Amino acid sequence: MVAEELELVGHGGDPVRAELFRPAGSSSSEASSPPAPLGGVVLVHEVFGLDAATRLAAERLARAGYVTLVPDLYSRAGVPGPPSTAEQPAPAWALDEIRAALAQLPDRRAAADLAAAAEYLAQLPEVGPQRVAAIGFCMGGTQAFLLACKSQHLSAVVSCYGRICYPDLSETRPVQPLELALNIEAPLLAVFGDLDSSIPAQDIAALEAALGRFARPLEVLRFPEADHGFMNPLRGAYREADAEAAWQRVLAFLDEVL
């Protein structure tokens, strides 16, 4: 696996830092002959930013054969909470810091930054232009979902415990994700923990009903004993067995679709 930093042109022409993770042997400098096109994945970080857990997920995707691009959605002003460091890879965030971070990240801006990442992947010589997916966790799950509602570059999307309905609308979050769901053409895998109070069962049912009514491809994967963030190995809600089962289905889904 090869990792590098790069810069994207995001919303409003702003520079957006990103990290690219390539499978070993995928770049032109490493390959002895032109390889078959690979799948590309836009990985959307949690509310905690592009941290150690995000990099672990990116490395796993790269080892599975996917060119993985992780934009830093906090590039403009920095991480709005305690940053991840080598000494403290998963620092605790206060609830007020989480709420402030969400309030400072407009959906419109995030969608444009992520669309730039999808376009960048689609133009890489080792990536098939019709083999680009998005996957996100927590806040990133919501943003991956919203990207799929707006982008023509995605062939698959995975939302891991991303919100379907916001508790409140605001200037930064003016539209409910559920209201945009019918714009999704790509197959969607949605992963939830049943103990996650931030995503009520009725929201999941509403998503299934909306997409089912118009025959949109949707698979819902639910874990009865899991809470929000159960796939993050560096935080307290982590459930190893459920996380591994979810990852196995995520990778199989990407293999099937891409």
Beta strands, then each sheet from edge to edge (+ up, - down):
strand 1: 2-9
strand 2: 15-22
strand 3: 38-44
strand 4: 67-71
strand 5: 127-137
strand 6: 156-160
strand 7: 188-193
strand 8: 218-223
sheet 1: 1+ 2- 4+ 3+ 5+ 6+ 7+ 8+
end
